[in-house]
């Protein structure tokens, strides 16, 4: 089981792990209502290195990016749940809309995001999401990798299904 560490300790953690010769992998996300897509994504990220560090968006950025009513689970609890997964070594809650500062502090060897993010201009043109952290990682010689998402598995989709089942006339109590 991993541990939740304060955001302010990321730089020291990264330095220590590099000194130990570990290949550090970092990813980030909201992780509101954990599901199998999250588990598969984090397992794929962990397979790329020796240590997996996961950044969890704070409540303010989750609310801004996902809308009113989100997050469903507070950031500290989301980080604790993520850290409890066998594939995760460390989790931290980070402030801000992007994980750029977390990447600057940790300096992971590999930065991982889902396949809905763009690694280059062609993917951006194809409609994938921009990845502002990539420039930081590449500037110090790190690697940026995307892993496929599990189709049909997202927290937003789970929330839609729950709300649909709770709606009057849905046949559900």
ZADRENVO-731933 format. One record per residue: residue number from 1; chain; x, y, z of N, C-alpha, C in turn. Coordinates in nm, 4 decimals. Atoms other than C-alpha are relative to their C-alpha. Layout:
    i  ch       n_x       n_y       n_z      ca_x      ca_y      ca_z       c_x       c_y       c_z
  NUM   A         X         Y         Z         X         Y         Z         X         Y         Z
...
//
This chain:
    i  ch       n_x       n_y       n_z      ca_x      ca_y      ca_z       c_x       c_y       c_z
    1   A    0.0839   -0.1180    0.0000    0.0000    0.0000    0.0000    0.0881    0.1238    0.0000
    2   A   -0.0752   -0.1239    0.0087    0.1283    0.3447   -0.0942   -0.0361    0.0948    0.1117
    3   A    0.0300   -0.0989   -0.1022    0.1226    0.6554    0.1136   -0.0313    0.1348   -0.0641
    4   A    0.0323   -0.1347    0.0428   -0.0210    1.0037    0.0791    0.1064    0.0919    0.0582
    5   A   -0.1017   -0.0933   -0.0475    0.2473    1.2708    0.0974   -0.0439    0.1433   -0.0279
    6   A    0.0322   -0.1401    0.0262    0.2161    1.6479    0.1249    0.0620    0.0461   -0.1318
    7   A   -0.0473   -0.0539    0.1266    0.2569    1.8363   -0.2036    0.1397    0.0608    0.0153
    8   A   -0.1293   -0.0651   -0.0237    0.5494    2.0274   -0.0526    0.1168   -0.0976    0.0087
    9   A   -0.1068    0.0994   -0.0103    0.7457    1.7008   -0.0221    0.0356   -0.0655   -0.1332
   10   A   -0.0261    0.0633    0.1303    0.7415    1.6128   -0.3946    0.1450    0.0155   -0.0460
   11   A   -0.1373   -0.0234    0.0463    1.0803    1.7697   -0.4698    0.0984   -0.0910    0.0732
   12   A   -0.0885    0.0862   -0.0786    1.2541    1.5846   -0.1862   -0.0203   -0.1470   -0.0361
   13   A    0.0290    0.1380    0.0392    1.0815    1.2592   -0.2839    0.0680   -0.0323   -0.1329
   14   A   -0.0613    0.0227    0.1301    1.1949    1.2910   -0.6453    0.1512   -0.0108    0.0097
   15   A   -0.1463    0.0030   -0.0174    1.5535    1.3651   -0.5419    0.0448   -0.1302    0.0642
   16   A   -0.0360    0.1239   -0.0697    1.5619    1.0695   -0.3046   -0.0126   -0.1211   -0.0913
   17   A    0.0230    0.1149    0.0877    1.4157    0.8259   -0.5571    0.1035   -0.0055   -0.1126
   18   A   -0.1037   -0.0029    0.1050    1.6571    0.9378   -0.8320    0.1347   -0.0426    0.0568
   19   A   -0.1263    0.0383   -0.0646    1.9499    0.9015   -0.5883    0.0062   -0.1512    0.0230
   20   A    0.0081    0.1460   -0.0176    1.8320    0.5434   -0.5286    0.0001   -0.0737   -0.1336
   21   A   -0.0019    0.0613    0.1328    1.8396    0.4826   -0.9044   -0.1353   -0.0487   -0.0484
   22   A    0.1360    0.0428    0.0378    1.4620    0.4406   -0.9319   -0.0477    0.0756   -0.1234
   23   A    0.0658   -0.0613    0.1164    1.2732    0.5076   -1.2545   -0.1377    0.0460    0.0481
   24   A    0.1200   -0.0585   -0.0587    0.9971    0.7441   -1.1396   -0.1029    0.0310   -0.1085
   25   A    0.1125   -0.0245    0.0897    0.6591    0.7535   -1.3149   -0.0997    0.0874    0.0756
   26   A    0.0997   -0.0882   -0.0599    0.4078    1.0298   -1.2490   -0.1204    0.0101   -0.0928
   27   A    0.1227   -0.0299    0.0718    0.0479    1.0698   -1.3554   -0.0899    0.0784    0.0929
   28   A    0.0911   -0.0781   -0.0826   -0.2394    1.2794   -1.2344   -0.1413   -0.0083   -0.0552
   29   A    0.1394   -0.0010    0.0399   -0.6153    1.3053   -1.2431   -0.0891    0.0336    0.1173
   30   A    0.0977   -0.0331   -0.1040   -0.9310    1.3708   -1.0474   -0.0303   -0.1216    0.0870
   31   A    0.0253    0.1265   -0.0699   -1.0020    1.0061   -0.9510   -0.1196    0.0093    0.0946
   32   A    0.1241   -0.0143   -0.0751   -1.3519    1.0933   -0.8301   -0.0854   -0.1218   -0.0326
   33   A    0.0666    0.1291    0.0165   -1.5371    0.7608   -0.7849    0.0905   -0.0964   -0.0775
   34   A   -0.0919    0.0949    0.0642   -1.2682    0.5023   -0.8569   -0.0771   -0.1089   -0.0738
   35   A    0.0629    0.1044    0.0803   -1.3576    0.2523   -1.1281    0.1088   -0.0802   -0.0720
   36   A   -0.0951    0.0904    0.0640   -1.1929   -0.0202   -1.3375    0.0887    0.0729   -0.1016
   37   A   -0.0822   -0.0784    0.0922   -1.0733    0.2347   -1.5952    0.1186    0.0620    0.0715
   38   A   -0.1097   -0.0551   -0.0795   -0.8691    0.4043   -1.3235    0.1018   -0.1085    0.0347
   39   A   -0.0901    0.1087   -0.0399   -0.7264    0.0733   -1.2029    0.0882   -0.0440   -0.1168
   40   A   -0.0774    0.0434    0.1175   -0.6204   -0.0336   -1.5529    0.1006    0.1062   -0.0432
   41   A   -0.0870   -0.1122    0.0358   -0.4740    0.3093   -1.6288    0.1204    0.0077    0.0943
   42   A   -0.1090   -0.0093   -0.0979   -0.2709    0.3190   -1.3061    0.0921   -0.1216   -0.0061
   43   A   -0.0843    0.1183    0.0162   -0.1490   -0.0387   -1.3546    0.0908    0.0142   -0.1220
   44   A   -0.0813   -0.0206    0.1204   -0.0306    0.0493   -1.7062    0.1102    0.1025    0.0265
   45   A   -0.1003   -0.1012   -0.0339    0.1480    0.3575   -1.5722    0.1094   -0.0614    0.0882
   46   A   -0.0970    0.0614   -0.0928    0.3152    0.1580   -1.2929    0.0945   -0.0942   -0.0729
   47   A   -0.0818    0.0953    0.0752    0.4432   -0.0986   -1.5432    0.1154    0.0676   -0.0742
   48   A   -0.1030   -0.0728    0.0736    0.6577    0.1745   -1.7032    0.1222    0.0365    0.0841
   49   A   -0.1128   -0.0390   -0.0850    0.8863    0.2262   -1.4040    0.0044   -0.0746    0.1308
   50   A   -0.0200    0.0632   -0.1309    0.9928    0.1404   -1.0512   -0.0938    0.0542    0.1073
   51   A    0.0807   -0.0672   -0.1019    0.7813    0.3881   -0.8548   -0.1075    0.0816   -0.0711
   52   A    0.1096   -0.0794    0.0562    0.4400    0.5365   -0.9364   -0.0465    0.1023    0.1031
   53   A    0.0502   -0.1105   -0.0806    0.3506    0.8760   -0.7929   -0.1218    0.0563   -0.0731
   54   A    0.1250   -0.0470    0.0604   -0.0062    0.9975   -0.8530   -0.0413    0.1326    0.0627
   55   A    0.0526   -0.1277   -0.0446   -0.1196    1.3573   -0.8312   -0.1508    0.0005   -0.0129
   56   A    0.1458   -0.0078   -0.0029   -0.4833    1.4113   -0.7373   -0.0392    0.1473   -0.0006
   57   A    0.0457   -0.1388    0.0069   -0.6509    1.7364   -0.8422   -0.0709    0.0393    0.1283
   58   A    0.0693   -0.0473   -0.1191   -0.7632    1.9435   -0.5459   -0.1482    0.0245   -0.0317
   59   A    0.1444   -0.0157    0.0173   -1.1334    2.0107   -0.4914   -0.0357    0.1192   -0.0886
   60   A    0.0318   -0.1197    0.0789   -1.1289    2.3613   -0.6441    0.0189   -0.0255   -0.1495
   61   A   -0.0219    0.0241    0.1434   -0.9782    2.2482   -0.9755   -0.0957   -0.1067   -0.0531
   62   A    0.0969    0.1008    0.0430   -1.2072    1.9444   -0.9882   -0.1355    0.0647   -0.0245
   63   A    0.1275   -0.0708    0.0170   -1.5104    2.1677   -0.9399    0.0032    0.0852   -0.1277
   64   A   -0.0117   -0.0858    0.1184   -1.3832    2.4067   -1.2082   -0.0032   -0.0814   -0.1290
   65   A   -0.0115    0.0780    0.1235   -1.3069    2.1344   -1.4623   -0.1185   -0.0932   -0.0228
   66   A    0.1070    0.1000    0.0137   -1.5907    1.8887   -1.3906   -0.1398    0.0559    0.0224
   67   A    0.1295   -0.0630   -0.0167   -1.8704    2.1274   -1.2916   -0.0551   -0.0081    0.1404
   68   A    0.0629   -0.0021   -0.1323   -2.1035    2.1874   -0.9997   -0.0350   -0.1412    0.0457
   69   A    0.0299    0.1324   -0.0538   -2.1591    1.8929   -0.7718    0.1208   -0.0916    0.0027
   70   A   -0.1221    0.0789   -0.0010   -1.8073    1.7649   -0.8241    0.1065    0.0771    0.0773
   71   A   -0.0105    0.1448   -0.0077   -1.6028    1.6343   -0.6696   -0.1070   -0.0598    0.0901
   72   A    0.0920    0.0734   -0.0859   -1.8234    1.3752   -0.5121    0.0729   -0.0385    0.1286
   73   A   -0.0846    0.0412   -0.1127   -1.5394    1.2604   -0.2847    0.1072    0.1072    0.0204
   74   A   -0.1016   -0.1030   -0.0247   -1.3079    1.5157   -0.1150    0.1410   -0.0458   -0.0398
   75   A   -0.1345    0.0289    0.0509   -0.9481    1.5357   -0.2420    0.0823   -0.0886    0.0926
   76   A   -0.0817    0.0789   -0.0932   -0.7865    1.3949    0.0721   -0.0434   -0.1465   -0.0008
   77   A    0.0503    0.1377    0.0055   -1.0098    1.0873    0.0554    0.0331   -0.0648   -0.1344
   78   A   -0.0361    0.0543    0.1310   -0.9500    1.0461   -0.3200    0.1471   -0.0412   -0.0014
   79   A   -0.1426    0.0332   -0.0055   -0.5744    1.0547   -0.2567    0.0231   -0.1261    0.0844
   80   A   -0.0136    0.1186   -0.0855   -0.6082    0.7978    0.0228   -0.0441   -0.1263   -0.0743
   81   A    0.0477    0.1152    0.0776   -0.8093    0.5653   -0.2031    0.0988   -0.0388   -0.1092
   82   A   -0.0986    0.0270    0.1054   -0.5586    0.5989   -0.4894    0.1243   -0.0642    0.0608
   83   A   -0.1205    0.0540   -0.0643   -0.2667    0.5344   -0.2518   -0.0212   -0.1431    0.0488
   84   A    0.0289    0.1354   -0.0491   -0.4405    0.2175   -0.1279    0.0112   -0.1060   -0.1098
   85   A   -0.0136    0.0958    0.1102   -0.4118    0.0588   -0.4746    0.1418   -0.0577   -0.0017
   86   A   -0.1300    0.0681   -0.0048   -0.1296   -0.1958   -0.4970    0.1021    0.0585   -0.0976
   87   A   -0.0920   -0.0512    0.1018    0.0213   -0.0322   -0.8072    0.0519    0.1405    0.0310
   88   A   -0.0372   -0.1387   -0.0318    0.0547    0.3140   -0.6449    0.0931    0.0026    0.1209
   89   A   -0.0958   -0.0133   -0.1101    0.3554    0.4013   -0.4299   -0.0256    0.1251    0.0825
   90   A    0.0249   -0.1270   -0.0681    0.2711    0.7636   -0.3464   -0.1135    0.0732   -0.0709
   91   A    0.1022   -0.0887    0.0549   -0.0228    0.9988   -0.3923    0.0129    0.1336    0.0710
   92   A   -0.0022   -0.1335   -0.0580   -0.0438    1.3716   -0.3340   -0.1128    0.0814   -0.0608
   93   A    0.1012   -0.0921    0.0511   -0.3093    1.6400   -0.3709    0.0735    0.1241   -0.0479
   94   A   -0.0686   -0.1180    0.0515   -0.1944    1.9242   -0.5945   -0.0978    0.1122   -0.0295
   95   A    0.0836   -0.1157    0.0311   -0.3307    2.2759   -0.6359    0.0136    0.0393   -0.1464
   96   A   -0.0082   -0.0526    0.1361   -0.4052    2.4435   -0.9675   -0.0722   -0.0865   -0.1001
   97   A    0.0761    0.0669    0.1049   -0.5702    2.3469   -1.2924    0.0801   -0.1056   -0.0753
   98   A   -0.0850    0.0987    0.0669   -0.2733    2.1529   -1.4302    0.1018   -0.0529    0.1006
   99   A   -0.1015    0.0609   -0.0874   -0.0020    1.9332   -1.2805    0.1394    0.0532   -0.0320
  100   A   -0.1302   -0.0532    0.0390    0.2766    2.1547   -1.4164    0.0933    0.0185    0.1194
  101   A   -0.0857   -0.0225   -0.1168    0.4058    2.2523   -1.0716    0.0405   -0.1321    0.0649
  102   A   -0.0343    0.1326   -0.0539    0.3917    1.8912   -0.9516    0.1116   -0.0629   -0.0824
  103   A   -0.1037    0.0539    0.0885    0.5992    1.7863   -1.2543    0.1324    0.0719    0.0239
  104   A   -0.1233   -0.0766   -0.0270    0.8504    2.0680   -1.1896    0.0669   -0.0470    0.1288
  105   A   -0.0551    0.0402   -0.1300    0.8921    1.9542   -0.8300    0.0528   -0.1435   -0.0019
  106   A   -0.0367    0.1420   -0.0034    0.9035    1.5770   -0.8795    0.1042   -0.0355   -0.1050
  107   A   -0.0872    0.0303    0.1132    1.0857    1.5681   -1.2176    0.0011   -0.1515   -0.0309
  108   A    0.0070    0.1441    0.0281    0.9619    1.2186   -1.3080    0.0751   -0.0367   -0.1278
  109   A   -0.0631    0.0510    0.1221    1.1485    1.0089   -1.5632   -0.1043   -0.0138   -0.1101
  110   A    0.1089    0.0214    0.0957    0.8140    0.9316   -1.7284   -0.1262    0.0661    0.0542
  111   A    0.1284   -0.0614   -0.0320    0.4969    1.1378   -1.7281   -0.1050   -0.0695   -0.0857
  112   A    0.1008    0.0802    0.0690    0.1849    0.9383   -1.8197   -0.1363    0.0686    0.0063
  113   A    0.1381   -0.0445    0.0052   -0.1590    1.0502   -1.9321   -0.0784   -0.0966   -0.0882
  114   A    0.0863    0.0857    0.0808   -0.4551    0.8811   -2.0983    0.0068    0.0352   -0.1473
  115   A   -0.0048   -0.0140    0.1441   -0.4892    0.8383   -2.4706   -0.0855    0.1108   -0.0570
  116   A    0.0789   -0.1139    0.0484   -0.7294    1.1325   -2.4909    0.0818    0.1290   -0.0001
  117   A   -0.0895   -0.1157    0.0009   -0.4293    1.3680   -2.4554    0.0945   -0.0073   -0.1196
  118   A   -0.0837   -0.0109    0.1197   -0.2139    1.4888   -2.7438    0.1487    0.0013    0.0349
  119   A   -0.1452   -0.0001   -0.0150    0.1583    1.4116   -2.7681    0.0675    0.0903   -0.1029
  120   A   -0.0601   -0.0836    0.1039    0.2116    1.6242   -3.0790   -0.1082    0.0839   -0.0676
  121   A    0.0925   -0.0909    0.0693    0.0550    1.8826   -3.3094   -0.1074   -0.0751   -0.0790
  122   A    0.0973    0.0773    0.0784   -0.1126    1.6175   -3.5271   -0.1136   -0.0502    0.0888
  123   A    0.1037    0.0479   -0.0920   -0.2957    1.4722   -3.2272   -0.0848    0.1155    0.0518
  124   A    0.0763   -0.1187   -0.0396   -0.3952    1.8231   -3.1151   -0.0997    0.0365   -0.1096
  125   A    0.0859   -0.0314    0.1135   -0.5338    1.8888   -3.4617   -0.1136   -0.1008   -0.0138
  126   A    0.1021    0.1044    0.0071   -0.7258    1.5614   -3.4367   -0.1013    0.0114    0.1138
  127   A    0.0983   -0.0236   -0.1045   -0.9071    1.6962   -3.1305    0.0349   -0.0526    0.1374
  128   A   -0.0395    0.0461   -0.1332   -0.7125    1.5433   -2.8435    0.0336    0.1206    0.0880
  129   A   -0.0234   -0.1078   -0.0955   -0.6600    1.7519   -2.5288    0.1480    0.0385    0.0054
  130   A   -0.1399   -0.0417   -0.0141   -0.3439    1.9616   -2.4905    0.0588   -0.0518    0.1312
  131   A   -0.0707    0.0545   -0.1161   -0.0844    1.8414   -2.2406    0.1107    0.0971    0.0401
  132   A   -0.0986   -0.1038   -0.0316    0.0917    2.1462   -2.0901    0.1216   -0.0521    0.0769
  133   A   -0.1115    0.0561   -0.0774    0.3087    1.9311   -1.8627    0.1088   -0.0589   -0.0893
  134   A   -0.0945    0.0676    0.0897    0.4764    1.7665   -2.1641    0.1243    0.0832   -0.0274
  135   A   -0.1148   -0.0865    0.0297    0.6999    2.0657   -2.2435    0.0980    0.0022    0.1164
  136   A   -0.0863   -0.0009   -0.1191    0.8329    2.0688   -1.8872    0.0787   -0.1297    0.0074
  137   A   -0.0644    0.1317   -0.0086    0.9082    1.6950   -1.8899    0.1078   -0.0129   -0.1079
  138   A   -0.0964    0.0120    0.1106    1.0791    1.7078   -2.2288    0.1194    0.0924    0.0195
  139   A   -0.1081   -0.0973   -0.0196    1.2861    2.0148   -2.1268    0.1127   -0.0556    0.0871
  140   A   -0.1071    0.0577   -0.0819    1.4749    1.8144   -1.8626    0.0382   -0.1415   -0.0445
  141   A   -0.0384    0.1295    0.0554    1.4990    1.5002   -2.0766   -0.0879   -0.1164    0.0388
  142   A    0.0924    0.1068   -0.0353    1.2030    1.3056   -1.9413   -0.0815   -0.0453   -0.1193
  143   A    0.0809    0.0607    0.1062    0.9627    1.0960   -2.1453   -0.1479    0.0202    0.0313
  144   A    0.1450   -0.0133   -0.0140    0.5899    1.1555   -2.2027   -0.0647   -0.1156   -0.0745
  145   A    0.0636    0.1189    0.0561    0.3714    0.8506   -2.2646   -0.1507    0.0108    0.0212
  146   A    0.1440    0.0127   -0.0212   -0.0002    0.8043   -2.3207   -0.0355   -0.1487   -0.0020
  147   A    0.0485    0.1380   -0.0029   -0.1835    0.4830   -2.2398   -0.1483    0.0014   -0.0380
  148   A    0.1407    0.0036    0.0433   -0.5187    0.3761   -2.3864   -0.0959    0.0052    0.1189
  149   A    0.1062   -0.0024   -0.1004   -0.8328    0.4484   -2.1897   -0.0866   -0.1241   -0.0167
  150   A    0.0957    0.1097    0.0067   -1.0866    0.1793   -2.1076   -0.1308    0.0575   -0.0534
  151   A    0.1208   -0.0577    0.0608   -1.3795    0.2539   -2.3425   -0.1226   -0.0129    0.0898
  152   A    0.1253    0.0019   -0.0748   -1.7031    0.3476   -2.1694    0.0148    0.0045    0.1501
  153   A   -0.0225   -0.0026   -0.1442   -1.5443    0.3755   -1.8273    0.0561    0.1357    0.0404
  154   A   -0.0429   -0.1296   -0.0509   -1.5312    0.7227   -1.6758   -0.0902    0.0374    0.1163
  155   A    0.0814   -0.0457   -0.1115   -1.6515    0.8897   -1.3595   -0.1198    0.0787   -0.0515
  156   A    0.1113   -0.0793    0.0543   -1.8593    1.1323   -1.5666   -0.1111   -0.0898   -0.0522
  157   A    0.1002    0.0944    0.0497   -2.0338    0.8387   -1.7335   -0.0717   -0.0693    0.1165
  158   A    0.0628    0.0607   -0.1182   -2.0944    0.6729   -1.3941   -0.1009    0.0965    0.0627
  159   A    0.0902   -0.0997   -0.0584   -2.2464    0.9948   -1.2602   -0.1259    0.0123   -0.0860
  160   A    0.1176   -0.0085    0.0892   -2.4744    1.0207   -1.5676   -0.0921   -0.1203    0.0202
  161   A    0.0819    0.1211   -0.0184   -2.5907    0.6605   -1.5190   -0.0728    0.0023    0.1341
  162   A    0.0621   -0.0065   -0.1326   -2.6568    0.7119   -1.1475   -0.1160    0.0992   -0.0013
  163   A    0.1062   -0.1004    0.0074   -2.8558    1.0288   -1.2143   -0.1176   -0.0473   -0.0832
  164   A    0.1078    0.0526    0.0852   -3.0537    0.8591   -1.4909   -0.0826   -0.1028    0.0760
  165   A    0.0726    0.1014   -0.0774   -3.1434    0.5713   -1.2581   -0.0829    0.0638    0.1110
  166   A    0.0696   -0.0658   -0.1100   -3.2505    0.8152   -0.9860   -0.1131    0.0895   -0.0495
  167   A    0.1006   -0.0904    0.0558   -3.4692    1.0195   -1.2211   -0.1395   -0.0612    0.0119
  168   A    0.1380    0.0510   -0.0072   -3.8492    0.9922   -1.1824   -0.0344   -0.0759   -0.1280
  169   A    0.0419    0.0800    0.1144   -3.9923    0.7238   -1.4065    0.1055   -0.0948   -0.0499
  170   A   -0.1082    0.0884    0.0465   -3.6652    0.5334   -1.4328   -0.0242   -0.1436    0.0418
  171   A    0.0260    0.1354   -0.0460   -3.8126    0.2345   -1.2565    0.0883   -0.0388    0.1175
  172   A   -0.0879    0.0263   -0.1136   -3.5504    0.2580   -0.9848   -0.0531    0.0734    0.1215
  173   A    0.0464   -0.0701   -0.1220   -3.6276    0.3465   -0.6221    0.0800    0.1247    0.0269
//
